[in-house]
Amino acid sequence: MGIDELGLIGAAIAVGLGAAVLPVFVNAEVYVVAIGATVNSRPFLALLIVIHVIATTIGKAFVFQLARKGTNKIRMVEPRPPRSAFTAWLRRVGRRLGRTRVMKRIRRLNDWLLTLLDRPYSGGLTAFLSSLTGIPPLAIVTILAGASKQPQWLFLTMVFTGRLIQFLAIAFLLHQVSWF
């Protein structure tokens, strides 16, 4: 294994941890698409994806523990008034889109899945679907799961499984990577 491969493995770990801790700034899915375009060996790409998923799961475990140890309650923050006309326009468009049928159904599904987090073992479904599809966002689910009665082993197992399926599906669809 050369220095290039070790660098790619290090990048997979760094991006996985970064995407778990700072999902707004580092996107794990974009990394899978980008790495698939740069790596020629399909088995090595699959290995990088598995390493990336392991690093993402370790990062989510860190965030889970921070939420478990550090939250007594989650407070709601009121949005600030818009600073510009463009920001006000974006909020109006967002509210208008939020009233469509599709968005109402997504919001209902989102709310139902988040209520499952208070149940110790049904919350695993929320963690799995969130890590697989992104609905509800995994960053929010991680914090709420850490603050709830969710067992950490179940949460991490569901996150690992969902992310592995999602990333391998992206690699398979975009780069024809398969295990066989």
C-alpha positions in Angstrom: 0.0 0.0 0.0 1.5 3.3 -1.1 1.4 6.8 0.3 -1.4 7.7 -2.0 -3.7 5.0 -0.6 -2.8 5.9 2.9 -3.6 9.5 2.2 -7.0 8.5 0.8 -7.7 6.4 3.9 -6.8 9.3 6.1 -9.0 11.6 4.1 -11.9 9.1 4.4 -11.4 9.1 8.2 -11.1 12.9 8.5 -14.2 13.6 6.3 -16.2 10.9 8.1 -15.5 12.5 11.5 -16.0 16.0 10.1 -19.3 15.1 8.5 -20.5 13.6 11.8 -19.5 16.5 14.0 -20.0 19.4 11.6 -22.6 18.3 9.0 -23.3 21.8 7.8 -19.8 22.3 6.6 -18.8 18.7 5.6 -21.1 16.6 3.5 -20.5 12.8 3.6 -22.5 12.1 0.5 -20.6 14.6 -1.6 -17.4 12.9 -0.4 -18.6 9.5 -1.6 -19.4 10.9 -5.1 -16.1 12.8 -5.3 -13.9 9.8 -4.1 -15.7 7.5 -6.6 -14.7 9.8 -9.4 -11.1 9.8 -8.4 -10.4 6.2 -7.4 -10.0 3.7 -10.2 -10.1 0.5 -8.2 -13.6 -0.6 -7.3 -12.5 -2.8 -4.3 -10.4 0.0 -2.9 -13.4 2.4 -3.3 -15.6 -0.1 -1.4 -12.9 -0.2 1.3 -12.8 3.6 1.5 -16.6 3.7 1.8 -16.5 1.2 4.7 -13.8 3.2 6.5 -15.7 6.4 5.9 -18.9 4.8 7.4 -16.9 3.6 10.4 -15.5 7.1 11.0 -18.9 8.7 10.6 -20.4 6.3 13.1 -17.5 7.1 15.6 -18.2 10.8 15.1 -22.0 10.3 15.7 -21.1 8.3 18.9 -19.2 11.4 20.1 -22.1 13.7 19.3 -24.5 11.2 20.9 -22.5 11.2 24.1 -22.2 15.0 24.2 -26.0 15.2 23.9 -26.5 12.4 26.5 -24.2 14.1 29.1 -24.7 17.7 28.4 -28.4 18.3 27.8 -31.0 18.7 30.5 -33.5 20.2 28.1 -33.6 21.4 24.6 -34.7 25.0 24.3 -36.4 26.5 21.3 -34.8 29.6 19.8 -36.9 32.2 18.1 -35.7 33.2 14.7 -34.2 36.7 14.3 -35.9 39.2 12.0 -34.6 39.2 8.5 -31.6 41.6 7.8 -32.3 42.1 4.1 -35.1 42.0 1.6 -33.6 38.9 0.0 -33.7 37.1 3.4 -37.3 38.1 3.9 -38.2 36.9 0.4 -36.5 33.5 1.1 -38.5 33.1 4.3 -41.7 33.9 2.4 -40.9 31.3 -0.3 -40.0 28.8 2.4 -43.3 29.3 4.2 -45.2 29.0 0.9 -43.3 25.7 0.0 -44.0 24.4 3.5 -47.7 24.6 2.9 -47.7 22.3 -0.1 -49.1 18.8 0.3 -45.7 17.1 -0.2 -44.0 19.2 2.4 -46.9 18.6 4.9 -46.6 14.9 4.4 -42.8 15.0 4.9 -43.3 17.1 8.0 -45.9 14.6 9.4 -43.5 11.7 8.8 -40.7 13.7 10.3 -42.7 14.4 13.4 -43.8 10.8 13.8 -40.3 9.5 13.5 -39.0 11.9 16.0 -41.7 10.9 18.5 -40.4 7.3 18.2 -37.1 8.4 19.7 -38.6 8.5 23.2 -39.2 4.8 23.0 -36.1 2.8 23.7 -36.2 0.3 20.9 -38.7 1.8 18.4 -36.3 4.8 18.0 -33.9 2.5 16.1 -36.3 2.8 13.2 -35.9 6.6 13.2 -32.1 6.3 13.4 -32.1 3.8 10.5 -34.4 5.8 8.2 -32.6 9.0 9.0 -29.2 7.6 8.2 -30.6 6.0 5.1 -32.7 8.8 3.6 -31.9 11.9 5.6 -35.5 12.4 6.7 -35.4 13.6 9.5 -31.9 15.0 9.4 -29.4 12.7 11.0 -27.7 15.6 12.9 -31.0 16.4 14.7 -31.8 12.7 15.3 -28.3 12.2 16.9 -28.8 15.0 19.4 -32.4 14.0 20.2 -31.5 10.3 20.5 -28.6 11.2 22.9 -31.0 13.3 25.0 -33.7 10.5 25.0 -33.9 6.9 26.3 -32.3 5.5 23.1 -29.7 2.8 23.8 -26.4 3.9 22.3 -25.5 0.4 20.8 -28.8 0.3 18.9 -28.5 3.9 17.7 -24.9 3.3 16.4 -25.8 0.0 14.8 -28.7 1.6 12.9 -26.6 4.5 11.8 -23.8 2.3 10.6 -26.2 0.0 8.7 -28.2 2.9 7.1 -25.1 4.9 6.1 -23.4 1.8 4.7 -26.4 1.0 2.5 -26.7 4.6 1.4 -23.1 5.1 0.5 -22.8 1.8 -1.3 -26.0 2.6 -3.2 -24.5 5.9 -4.3 -21.3 4.2 -5.3 -23.2 1.4 -7.1 -25.4 3.8 -9.0 -22.8 6.4 -9.9 -19.6 4.3 -10.2 -20.9 0.7 -10.7 -19.2 -0.6 -7.5 -20.4 -4.0 -6.4 -19.2 -6.6 -3.9 -19.3 -9.3 -6.5 
